[in-house]
């Protein structure tokens, strides 16, 4: 039942590491794993996991935004970017193995620790992993866009930056709408579009690479 939740990110990470064939990503991988283990232990010991969903859109949104999407990435990747002595190119390319390895453990922990019964919703075990996988992919695309095209026009830079912000902010919005049972149709539409955009961008990138060859 929980197989998809546990396997999506690890399998994606393994494929990434095999495809990249880059040993320099190993430190980022282990830092992500260690950070997730440490945070999960701290939350398990000191934080009461079972949360009563309040009847407040803003309170729920901020909870999911800060605890599951924004702060983990900003703190983890921000500290790595500041402390690591690698060049900027490698730091940017290390985003996916670093953050994905973190969410491989942290995301299942968030789902399982917050569930009060043995029954899990389809959203938690299928939709949520897909959304967070799409978030990681799109953020990776945006960061590499800044890296690969140094001559980006200012308008394009603004569009890429806005897309990055949107992809960090939307998972919390989708989950808030879901847990508060607000506009279920909108949850479905946003989830599908959220997942399809990075998929479409990856396909376009592959097509362009084939054309260049």
C-alpha positions as a LaTeX table, in Angstrom:
\begin{tabular}{lrrr}
\hline
Residue & $x$ (\AA) & $y$ (\AA) & $z$ (\AA) \\
\hline
Unk1 & 0.00 & 0.00 & 0.00 \\
Unk2 & 2.83 & 2.37 & 0.88 \\
Unk3 & 5.17 & 1.02 & $-1.79$ \\
Unk4 & 4.74 & 3.98 & $-4.15$ \\
Unk5 & 5.38 & 6.45 & $-1.32$ \\
Unk6 & 8.59 & 4.67 & $-0.35$ \\
Unk7 & 9.88 & 3.89 & $-3.84$ \\
Unk8 & 9.20 & 6.91 & $-6.09$ \\
Unk9 & 11.93 & 9.24 & $-4.84$ \\
Unk10 & 14.61 & 6.57 & $-4.14$ \\
Unk11 & 14.16 & 5.01 & $-7.59$ \\
Unk12 & 14.26 & 8.45 & $-9.21$ \\
Unk13 & 17.42 & 9.29 & $-7.29$ \\
Unk14 & 19.11 & 6.02 & $-8.30$ \\
Unk15 & 18.25 & 6.68 & $-11.95$ \\
Unk16 & 19.67 & 10.19 & $-11.64$ \\
Unk17 & 22.93 & 8.95 & $-10.10$ \\
Unk18 & 23.32 & 6.20 & $-12.70$ \\
Unk19 & 22.57 & 8.58 & $-15.56$ \\
Unk20 & 24.87 & 11.36 & $-14.28$ \\
Unk21 & 27.79 & 8.97 & $-13.51$ \\
Unk22 & 29.19 & 11.70 & $-11.27$ \\
Unk23 & 30.96 & 10.64 & $-8.07$ \\
Unk24 & 31.07 & 14.24 & $-6.86$ \\
Unk25 & 27.36 & 13.97 & $-5.98$ \\
Unk26 & 28.03 & 11.35 & $-3.29$ \\
Unk27 & 28.72 & 13.87 & $-0.46$ \\
Unk28 & 25.46 & 15.68 & $-1.23$ \\
Unk29 & 23.62 & 12.34 & $-1.22$ \\
Unk30 & 24.96 & 11.32 & 2.19 \\
Unk31 & 24.41 & 14.80 & 3.65 \\
Unk32 & 20.76 & 14.62 & 2.57 \\
Unk33 & 20.28 & 11.16 & 4.09 \\
Unk34 & 21.99 & 12.07 & 7.35 \\
Unk35 & 20.05 & 15.34 & 7.66 \\
Unk36 & 16.74 & 13.52 & 7.15 \\
Unk37 & 17.59 & 10.88 & 9.76 \\
Unk38 & 18.60 & 13.57 & 12.25 \\
Unk39 & 15.48 & 15.67 & 11.68 \\
Unk40 & 13.15 & 12.67 & 11.85 \\
Unk41 & 14.69 & 11.58 & 15.15 \\
Unk42 & 14.37 & 15.09 & 16.60 \\
Unk43 & 10.73 & 15.38 & 15.49 \\
Unk44 & 9.90 & 11.88 & 16.75 \\
Unk45 & 11.34 & 12.62 & 20.19 \\
Unk46 & 10.36 & 16.24 & 20.74 \\
Unk47 & 7.37 & 16.98 & 18.47 \\
Unk48 & 3.85 & 15.58 & 18.81 \\
Unk49 & 3.15 & 14.28 & 15.31 \\
Unk50 & $-0.64$ & 13.88 & 15.34 \\
Unk51 & $-1.95$ & 17.28 & 14.39 \\
Unk52 & $-5.57$ & 18.35 & 14.60 \\
Unk53 & $-6.37$ & 20.18 & 11.38 \\
Unk54 & $-7.61$ & 23.68 & 12.35 \\
Unk55 & $-10.40$ & 25.39 & 10.47 \\
Unk56 & $-8.00$ & 28.03 & 9.19 \\
Unk57 & $-6.71$ & 28.16 & 5.64 \\
Unk58 & $-3.73$ & 30.39 & 6.44 \\
Unk59 & $-2.68$ & 28.32 & 9.46 \\
Unk60 & $-2.76$ & 25.07 & 7.51 \\
Unk61 & $-1.00$ & 26.60 & 4.53 \\
Unk62 & 1.82 & 28.02 & 6.63 \\
Unk63 & 2.21 & 24.71 & 8.46 \\
Unk64 & 2.70 & 22.70 & 5.28 \\
Unk65 & 4.73 & 25.41 & 3.57 \\
Unk66 & 7.20 & 25.85 & 6.41 \\
Unk67 & 7.42 & 22.29 & 7.76 \\
Unk68 & 7.36 & 20.23 & 4.58 \\
Unk69 & 8.36 & 22.40 & 1.62 \\
Unk70 & 10.15 & 25.67 & 2.30 \\
Unk71 & 12.21 & 25.50 & 5.51 \\
Unk72 & 13.69 & 22.01 & 4.94 \\
Unk73 & 14.95 & 23.07 & 1.52 \\
Unk74 & 16.12 & 26.55 & 2.48 \\
Unk75 & 17.98 & 25.35 & 5.57 \\
Unk76 & 19.44 & 22.18 & 4.03 \\
Unk77 & 20.38 & 23.50 & 0.61 \\
Unk78 & 21.17 & 26.98 & 1.91 \\
Unk79 & 23.68 & 25.67 & 4.46 \\
Unk80 & 25.16 & 23.30 & 1.88 \\
Unk81 & 25.54 & 26.15 & $-0.63$ \\
Unk82 & 27.23 & 28.37 & 1.95 \\
Unk83 & 29.47 & 25.79 & 3.64 \\
Unk84 & 30.51 & 23.54 & 0.73 \\
Unk85 & 33.81 & 24.50 & $-0.85$ \\
Unk86 & 32.83 & 23.25 & $-4.33$ \\
Unk87 & 32.41 & 25.61 & $-7.27$ \\
Unk88 & 29.00 & 27.16 & $-7.90$ \\
Unk89 & 28.28 & 24.88 & $-10.87$ \\
Unk90 & 28.66 & 21.74 & $-8.76$ \\
Unk91 & 26.64 & 23.25 & $-5.90$ \\
Unk92 & 23.73 & 23.94 & $-8.23$ \\
Unk93 & 23.94 & 20.53 & $-9.88$ \\
Unk94 & 24.02 & 18.94 & $-6.41$ \\
Unk95 & 20.54 & 20.29 & $-5.60$ \\
Unk96 & 18.63 & 17.23 & $-6.77$ \\
Unk97 & 20.76 & 14.49 & $-5.15$ \\
Unk98 & 20.98 & 16.50 & $-1.92$ \\
Unk99 & 17.32 & 17.42 & $-1.49$ \\
Unk100 & 15.87 & 14.28 & $-3.09$ \\
Unk101 & 17.87 & 12.02 & $-0.75$ \\
Unk102 & 16.53 & 14.11 & 2.15 \\
Unk103 & 12.90 & 13.72 & 1.04 \\
Unk104 & 13.37 & 9.98 & 0.44 \\
Unk105 & 13.17 & 9.63 & 4.22 \\
Unk106 & 11.51 & 12.83 & 5.36 \\
Unk107 & 8.41 & 12.65 & 3.15 \\
Unk108 & 7.39 & 9.11 & 4.22 \\
Unk109 & 8.01 & 10.13 & 7.83 \\
Unk110 & 5.69 & 13.16 & 7.46 \\
Unk111 & 2.94 & 11.00 & 5.93 \\
Unk112 & 3.17 & 8.07 & 8.37 \\
Unk113 & 3.67 & 10.10 & 11.57 \\
Unk114 & 0.70 & 12.35 & 10.80 \\
Unk115 & $-1.67$ & 9.46 & 10.03 \\
Unk116 & $-3.84$ & 8.37 & 12.95 \\
Unk117 & $-5.07$ & 5.06 & 11.53 \\
Unk118 & $-3.82$ & 2.13 & 9.46 \\
Unk119 & $-5.70$ & 3.43 & 6.43 \\
Unk120 & $-3.96$ & 5.96 & 4.20 \\
Unk121 & $-5.64$ & 8.23 & 1.67 \\
Unk122 & $-4.82$ & 8.01 & $-2.01$ \\
Unk123 & $-3.64$ & 11.61 & $-1.82$ \\
Unk124 & $-0.99$ & 10.81 & 0.79 \\
Unk125 & 0.43 & 7.68 & $-0.81$ \\
Unk126 & 0.15 & 8.59 & $-4.50$ \\
Unk127 & $-0.54$ & 12.28 & $-5.17$ \\
Unk128 & 1.71 & 13.81 & $-2.51$ \\
Unk129 & 4.86 & 11.87 & $-3.55$ \\
Unk130 & 4.23 & 12.88 & $-7.18$ \\
Unk131 & 3.79 & 16.52 & $-6.20$ \\
Unk132 & 7.02 & 16.62 & $-4.21$ \\
Unk133 & 8.88 & 14.78 & $-6.96$ \\
Unk134 & 7.60 & 17.38 & $-9.45$ \\
Unk135 & 8.69 & 20.14 & $-7.08$ \\
Unk136 & 12.24 & 18.78 & $-6.90$ \\
Unk137 & 12.41 & 18.33 & $-10.67$ \\
Unk138 & 11.13 & 21.82 & $-11.44$ \\
Unk139 & 13.39 & 23.49 & $-8.88$ \\
Unk140 & 16.33 & 21.59 & $-10.37$ \\
Unk141 & 15.33 & 22.75 & $-13.86$ \\
Unk142 & 15.08 & 26.38 & $-12.73$ \\
Unk143 & 18.42 & 26.36 & $-10.92$ \\
Unk144 & 20.17 & 24.76 & $-13.87$ \\
Unk145 & 18.53 & 27.28 & $-16.20$ \\
Unk146 & 20.41 & 30.04 & $-14.40$ \\
Unk147 & 23.59 & 27.98 & $-14.58$ \\
Unk148 & 23.49 & 26.90 & $-18.22$ \\
Unk149 & 22.43 & 30.16 & $-19.80$ \\
Unk150 & 24.58 & 32.96 & $-18.49$ \\
Unk151 & 23.23 & 35.37 & $-21.12$ \\
Unk152 & 19.61 & 35.11 & $-20.05$ \\
Unk153 & 17.57 & 38.22 & $-20.67$ \\
Unk154 & 16.28 & 39.90 & $-17.54$ \\
Unk155 & 12.66 & 39.02 & $-18.43$ \\
Unk156 & 13.53 & 35.34 & $-18.73$ \\
Unk157 & 15.42 & 35.44 & $-15.44$ \\
Unk158 & 12.36 & 36.89 & $-13.73$ \\
Unk159 & 10.12 & 34.19 & $-15.26$ \\
Unk160 & 12.47 & 31.42 & $-14.09$ \\
Unk161 & 12.66 & 32.92 & $-10.59$ \\
Unk162 & 8.87 & 33.25 & $-10.38$ \\
Unk163 & 8.42 & 29.66 & $-11.54$ \\
Unk164 & 10.82 & 28.53 & $-8.83$ \\
Unk165 & 8.85 & 30.41 & $-6.17$ \\
Unk166 & 5.53 & 29.05 & $-7.45$ \\
Unk167 & 6.80 & 25.47 & $-7.34$ \\
Unk168 & 7.98 & 25.90 & $-3.77$ \\
Unk169 & 4.67 & 27.43 & $-2.70$ \\
Unk170 & 2.08 & 25.26 & $-4.50$ \\
Unk171 & 2.48 & 21.89 & $-2.69$ \\
Unk172 & 1.34 & 23.49 & 0.57 \\
Unk173 & $-1.61$ & 25.10 & $-1.22$ \\
Unk174 & $-2.71$ & 21.82 & $-2.81$ \\
Unk175 & $-2.46$ & 19.92 & 0.47 \\
Unk176 & $-4.30$ & 22.65 & 2.37 \\
Unk177 & $-7.16$ & 22.54 & $-0.12$ \\
Unk178 & $-7.21$ & 18.75 & 0.24 \\
Unk179 & $-7.20$ & 18.50 & 4.05 \\
Unk180 & $-9.85$ & 21.21 & 4.34 \\
Unk181 & $-11.93$ & 19.60 & 1.57 \\
Unk182 & $-12.07$ & 22.84 & $-0.41$ \\
Unk183 & $-12.81$ & 22.55 & $-4.14$ \\
Unk184 & $-11.73$ & 18.91 & $-4.74$ \\
Unk185 & $-11.87$ & 19.51 & $-8.50$ \\
Unk186 & $-9.30$ & 22.30 & $-8.13$ \\
Unk187 & $-7.02$ & 19.98 & $-6.15$ \\
Unk188 & $-7.11$ & 17.46 & $-9.01$ \\
Unk189 & $-6.52$ & 20.09 & $-11.70$ \\
Unk190 & $-3.66$ & 21.78 & $-9.83$ \\
Unk191 & $-2.02$ & 18.44 & $-9.06$ \\
Unk192 & $-2.13$ & 17.31 & $-12.70$ \\
Unk193 & $-0.80$ & 20.61 & $-14.04$ \\
Unk194 & 1.86 & 20.75 & $-11.32$ \\
Unk195 & 3.21 & 17.33 & $-12.32$ \\
Unk196 & 2.89 & 17.82 & $-16.08$ \\
Unk197 & 4.86 & 21.08 & $-16.35$ \\
Unk198 & 8.30 & 19.70 & $-15.35$ \\
Unk199 & 7.60 & 16.55 & $-17.37$ \\
Unk200 & 6.90 & 18.68 & $-20.46$ \\
Unk201 & 10.05 & 20.75 & $-19.87$ \\
Unk202 & 12.19 & 17.61 & $-19.56$ \\
Unk203 & 10.73 & 16.26 & $-22.81$ \\
Unk204 & 11.43 & 19.54 & $-24.60$ \\
Unk205 & 15.00 & 19.47 & $-23.31$ \\
Unk206 & 15.48 & 15.92 & $-24.59$ \\
Unk207 & 14.08 & 16.87 & $-28.00$ \\
Unk208 & 16.40 & 19.89 & $-28.24$ \\
Unk209 & 19.42 & 17.76 & $-27.30$ \\
Unk210 & 18.55 & 15.22 & $-30.00$ \\
Unk211 & 18.14 & 17.98 & $-32.58$ \\
Unk212 & 21.56 & 19.42 & $-31.68$ \\
Unk213 & 23.16 & 16.00 & $-32.12$ \\
\hline
\end{tabular}
